[in-house]
Amino acid sequence: MLDPSVHAALAAILPPSALLTEPEATKPYECDGLTLFREIPAAVLLPENEAQVVAILRRCHESNVPVVARGAGTSLSGGAMPDAAGVVLSLAKFNRILSIDRETRTAIVQPGVRNLAITEAAAPYGLYYAPDPSSQIACSIGGNVAENAGGVHCLKYGLTVHNIRRVRGVLINGEVVEFGGDAVDSPGFDLLALITGSEGLLAVITEITVKLLPKPQVAKVALAAFASVEHAGAAVGAIIGAGIIPAGLEMMDQQATRAAEAFVHADYPLDAAAVLLVEADGTADEVADEMEQIKRLLAKNGAIEIRVSNDEAQRALYWSGRKAAFPAVGRISPDYYCIDGTIPRAALPHVLTQIATWSTEYGLPCANVFHAGDGNLHPLILYDANKPGDKERTIAFGDQILALCIEVGGTITGEHGVGIEKLGGMCAQFAPAELERFRAIKAAFDPKGLLNPGKAVPTLRRCAEFGRLHVHHGNLRHPDLPRF
Ligand SMILES: Cc1cc2nc3c(=O)[nH]c(=O)nc-3n(C[C@H](O)[C@H](O)[C@H](O)COP(=O)(O)OP(=O)(O)OC[C@H]3O[C@@H](n4cnc5c(N)ncnc54)[C@H](O)[C@@H]3O)c2cc1C
């Protein structure tokens, strides 16, 4: 519950409809897309302009009230999970596209704008916003910046951090700040990169300038079926090794393709052990040439069937199964837990075999969907939260997968962030000195630690509790040096 004096101060800033404290009004905010972890906040605040955000943060700072910023609540790492003693600051009403500039190919948008809405608004100018998380119909651009979100097209066009120019935000003490600028490069430290992926720990984002790209003239996707995951993995390596950077390079295993097919009827081959989707985009000549090379490499590496989309409708159909893979898996299991880790592509067969072994040992089915070109895995562990022990076994299974990602030279996140979920993984990935530096950066922005407390950067005490996970690998080339 909020202290009455804080409640009164917030009520003076916001209209009654924008200050929610009743349990039935605050309950919908108890978790994000990671439903394993829940907490009811003391209040939910729905400001509609920056002046209100400034006043709220000043007051919370003064009264030591924790603040968790929230976009659309689709995070899969518990980044937007509330603090029981604090407020959720929803940016849902910051939903306007302020301008689109054809000449500079940029748009200025508020943080609550949906990712896909930017591309829809830019379409009449022949432009689009490249990063396309599978959640793009729902997730907000503010959440994308805070998580440095990725997507199918990020292999060729970069992550969120490569597709934004300027971020405006408010610090916990109410100070308005800007990161980056209108120029292509800014002098000084790259604070734009620092705020990107900072998971609401450094500032509340109130405005973003995004880059827009010209829509490619032509795009085609090849759908290739394989009798084994190893062959599909080898084909991925061969395509990248040949110097081709496809516009998208995704893999789904049989569990995932079958679930997606039953849901959206994407015309996937159901007997294949793995399916690859490989997209080429550019001019008609470029696409024809690249697609020929891709088909040759797919066939050489054991594809048992290759189809190339004939038109936009078929391209959208082939992608529909991949884009709907998470909800499709949600249909066949009461609950699922999406893991997000990155591995070197060469380790793919070993890691997938190990996941299959653990899946049998834990008695928990696991479907695999991943951004294969980036080596970004998304094992989806199927469980039933109402079955005693299922939740604990699911978490243990997920921890083992992430520990394996580190062991083979990868990382504990590819795009979903750390949130509350992977604090143990952070202890495994980083040495205490590195975590101390992260904490020093946090303290420089938020000395009282009020913005999204307990997320993303674990305390050393927490790491001691997670001791069993500590397999720090340091700098891979120079193991005795920390990674900075
Ligand atoms: C079905 C499904 C598919 C997904 N596919 C992908 C994918 O392909 N790629 C990918 O990267 N992610 C994916 N995600 C995860 C998620 O959609 C992304 O992380 C997204 O960027 C979260 O945006 P959001 O608006 O929902 O943020 P939220 O969940 O509301 O918040 C996420 C984090 O950002 C912070 N935050 C939000 N807004 C602000 C702000 N204005 N200022 C400061 N901090 C803020 C929050 O505090 C929290 O830490 C998927 C999720 C689902 C459910």
The ligand as a MOL file (V3000), in Angstrom:
LIG
                    3D

  0  0  0     0  0            999 V3000
M  V30 BEGIN CTAB
M  V30 COUNTS 53 58 0 0 0
M  V30 BEGIN ATOM
M  V30 1 C 4.7080 -13.9670 -28.4090 0
M  V30 2 C 5.9360 -13.1530 -28.1130 0
M  V30 3 C 6.9420 -13.0820 -29.0570 0
M  V30 4 C 8.0950 -12.3230 -28.8030 0
M  V30 5 N 9.0540 -12.2340 -29.7730 0
M  V30 6 C 10.1380 -11.4530 -29.5500 0
M  V30 7 C 11.1390 -11.3270 -30.5700 0
M  V30 8 O 11.0450 -11.8900 -31.6610 0
M  V30 9 N 12.2010 -10.5420 -30.2920 0
M  V30 10 C 12.3360 -9.8830 -29.0960 0
M  V30 11 O 13.3160 -9.1730 -28.9090 0
M  V30 12 N 11.4040 -9.9870 -28.1300 0
M  V30 13 C 10.3140 -10.7520 -28.3210 0
M  V30 14 N 9.3710 -10.8600 -27.3360 0
M  V30 15 C 9.5940 -10.1980 -26.0270 0
M  V30 16 C 8.9900 -8.7610 -25.9210 0
M  V30 17 O 7.9100 -8.5940 -26.8200 0
M  V30 18 C 10.0550 -7.6960 -26.1930 0
M  V30 19 O 11.0520 -7.7400 -25.1900 0
M  V30 20 C 9.5100 -6.2560 -26.2300 0
M  V30 21 O 10.5670 -5.3930 -26.5480 0
M  V30 22 C 8.8590 -5.8060 -24.9250 0
M  V30 23 O 8.1370 -4.6140 -25.1960 0
M  V30 24 P 6.9300 -4.1550 -24.2420 0
M  V30 25 O 6.3930 -2.8780 -24.7330 0
M  V30 26 O 5.9450 -5.2380 -24.0870 0
M  V30 27 O 7.7310 -3.9160 -22.8830 0
M  V30 28 P 7.3480 -4.3510 -21.4070 0
M  V30 29 O 7.1700 -5.8190 -21.3140 0
M  V30 30 O 6.2340 -3.5140 -20.9010 0
M  V30 31 O 8.6770 -3.9240 -20.6330 0
M  V30 32 C 9.8990 -4.5550 -20.9140 0
M  V30 33 C 11.0250 -3.8400 -20.1740 0
M  V30 34 O 11.1800 -2.5380 -20.6940 0
M  V30 35 C 11.0220 -1.5560 -19.6770 0
M  V30 36 N 10.3050 -0.4400 -20.2910 0
M  V30 37 C 9.1620 -0.5090 -21.0280 0
M  V30 38 N 8.8360 0.7200 -21.4560 0
M  V30 39 C 9.7740 1.5730 -20.9730 0
M  V30 40 C 9.9830 2.9810 -21.0620 0
M  V30 41 N 9.1630 3.7650 -21.7460 0
M  V30 42 N 11.0450 3.5180 -20.4260 0
M  V30 43 C 11.9090 2.7390 -19.7500 0
M  V30 44 N 11.7630 1.4070 -19.6280 0
M  V30 45 C 10.7140 0.8350 -20.2320 0
M  V30 46 C 10.2670 -2.2580 -18.5630 0
M  V30 47 O 10.5580 -1.6880 -17.3040 0
M  V30 48 C 10.7900 -3.6760 -18.6880 0
M  V30 49 O 12.0240 -3.7850 -18.0230 0
M  V30 50 C 8.2210 -11.6290 -27.5630 0
M  V30 51 C 7.1990 -11.6940 -26.6210 0
M  V30 52 C 6.0710 -12.4470 -26.8740 0
M  V30 53 C 4.9890 -12.4920 -25.8290 0
M  V30 END ATOM
M  V30 BEGIN BOND
M  V30 1 1 1 2
M  V30 2 1 2 3
M  V30 3 2 2 52
M  V30 4 2 3 4
M  V30 5 1 4 5
M  V30 6 1 4 50
M  V30 7 2 5 6
M  V30 8 1 6 7
M  V30 9 1 6 13
M  V30 10 2 7 8
M  V30 11 1 7 9
M  V30 12 1 9 10
M  V30 13 2 10 11
M  V30 14 1 10 12
M  V30 15 2 12 13
M  V30 16 1 13 14
M  V30 17 1 14 15
M  V30 18 1 14 50
M  V30 19 1 15 16
M  V30 20 1 16 17
M  V30 21 1 16 18
M  V30 22 1 18 19
M  V30 23 1 18 20
M  V30 24 1 20 21
M  V30 25 1 20 22
M  V30 26 1 22 23
M  V30 27 1 23 24
M  V30 28 2 24 25
M  V30 29 1 24 26
M  V30 30 1 24 27
M  V30 31 1 27 28
M  V30 32 2 28 29
M  V30 33 1 28 30
M  V30 34 1 28 31
M  V30 35 1 31 32
M  V30 36 1 32 33
M  V30 37 1 33 34
M  V30 38 1 33 48
M  V30 39 1 34 35
M  V30 40 1 35 36
M  V30 41 1 35 46
M  V30 42 1 36 37
M  V30 43 1 36 45
M  V30 44 2 37 38
M  V30 45 1 38 39
M  V30 46 1 39 40
M  V30 47 2 39 45
M  V30 48 1 40 41
M  V30 49 2 40 42
M  V30 50 1 42 43
M  V30 51 2 43 44
M  V30 52 1 44 45
M  V30 53 1 46 47
M  V30 54 1 46 48
M  V30 55 1 48 49
M  V30 56 2 50 51
M  V30 57 1 51 52
M  V30 58 1 52 53
M  V30 END BOND
M  V30 END CTAB
M  END
